[in-house]
Amino acid sequence: MKSFKTFLEESRKAMLAALALTSAAMAAPPKPEATDYIVDYMKQKEGFRPVAEPDKDAKGNPPVVGYGTTHVYPDTKKPIKFGEKITPEKAEELMRVSIEKDITPKMEKIPNWDEMDPGKQAALLSFGYNFGPNFYGAKGFETITKNLKNKEWDKVPETLKMYKKSGGKVLRGLVKRREEEGKLWSSGLPTTSTKPVQPKPVEPKPAQSKPAQPKPVEPKPAQPKPQQQTQPKQEPTSDYEVKSGDSLSKIAKQYNKSVDDIIKLNPDIKNPDRIKPGQKIKTK
């Protein structure tokens, strides 16, 4: 027969185990603003690939398509094949599926995830999208794992800068990305919107009424009436200036056009994934 002391110890352990399971089940998903921000951020960083091609920065050069989707499609789990095409809308959908089904469940297991503000969550989502969601506790990620486990949050921005290599080489893109993730971690999400401002069409001026002409007392030879010059109506500008965070798909959607329509109007665009702030884009 078990002693009363043994019974109490076993009961205590069972209660602790139940509390641990309840805590894990109640882990909160990323805050909505973190997910929305990271989708736009990742679209800028990954760039859009309309056709599946080898990922030259990844080991083994696996196929990559859309906004950094590699190996398999996250919604169907079917392998990606070289040459397969995708639309920007579908590519964004796949990114959200990957964040929701592949990355988020792993992020929720990181200690103190629920206590992190949207900026910290967005930084880890970006890091996980880049290196894979299983980085926490994995070999080669001991330092970031230690920082997160022990809640050494002040050390995380500098630790992130350690992970700047791919294929054994330091990549400038990864150096910049780690710095930006560190800023997100420390300062939070930007307070200003990164979405382009919708251009306001110029409203035509109201027509001015003509002053009444006095009737002549005596008939006079008919004088040719001077032609009244009418002011041409101002149309909304057909040129759009690219802003930071823009993509052709965003601009096309803004003007109710397809990406192909925009490219036809701008034959000087050789690579639809390489537009830069300040560039003028014709929309009609």
Secondary structure as UniProt FT lines:
FT   HELIX           4..25
FT   HELIX           32..46
FT   STRAND          49..54
FT   TURN            56..57
FT   TURN            59..60
FT   STRAND          63..66
FT   TURN            67..68
FT   STRAND          69..70
FT   TURN            74..76
FT   TURN            82..83
FT   HELIX           88..97
FT   HELIX           98..103
FT   HELIX           104..107
FT   TURN            108..109
FT   TURN            111..112
FT   HELIX           113..115
FT   HELIX           118..131
FT   TURN            133..134
FT   TURN            136..137
FT   TURN            139..140
FT   HELIX           142..149
FT   TURN            150..151
FT   HELIX           153..155
FT   HELIX           156..160
FT   TURN            161..162
FT   STRAND          165..166
FT   TURN            167..168
FT   STRAND          169..170
FT   HELIX           172..187
FT   STRAND          239..241
FT   TURN            244..245
FT   HELIX           248..254
FT   TURN            255..256
FT   HELIX           259..265
FT   TURN            267..268
FT   TURN            272..273
FT   TURN            277..278
FT   STRAND          280..282
//
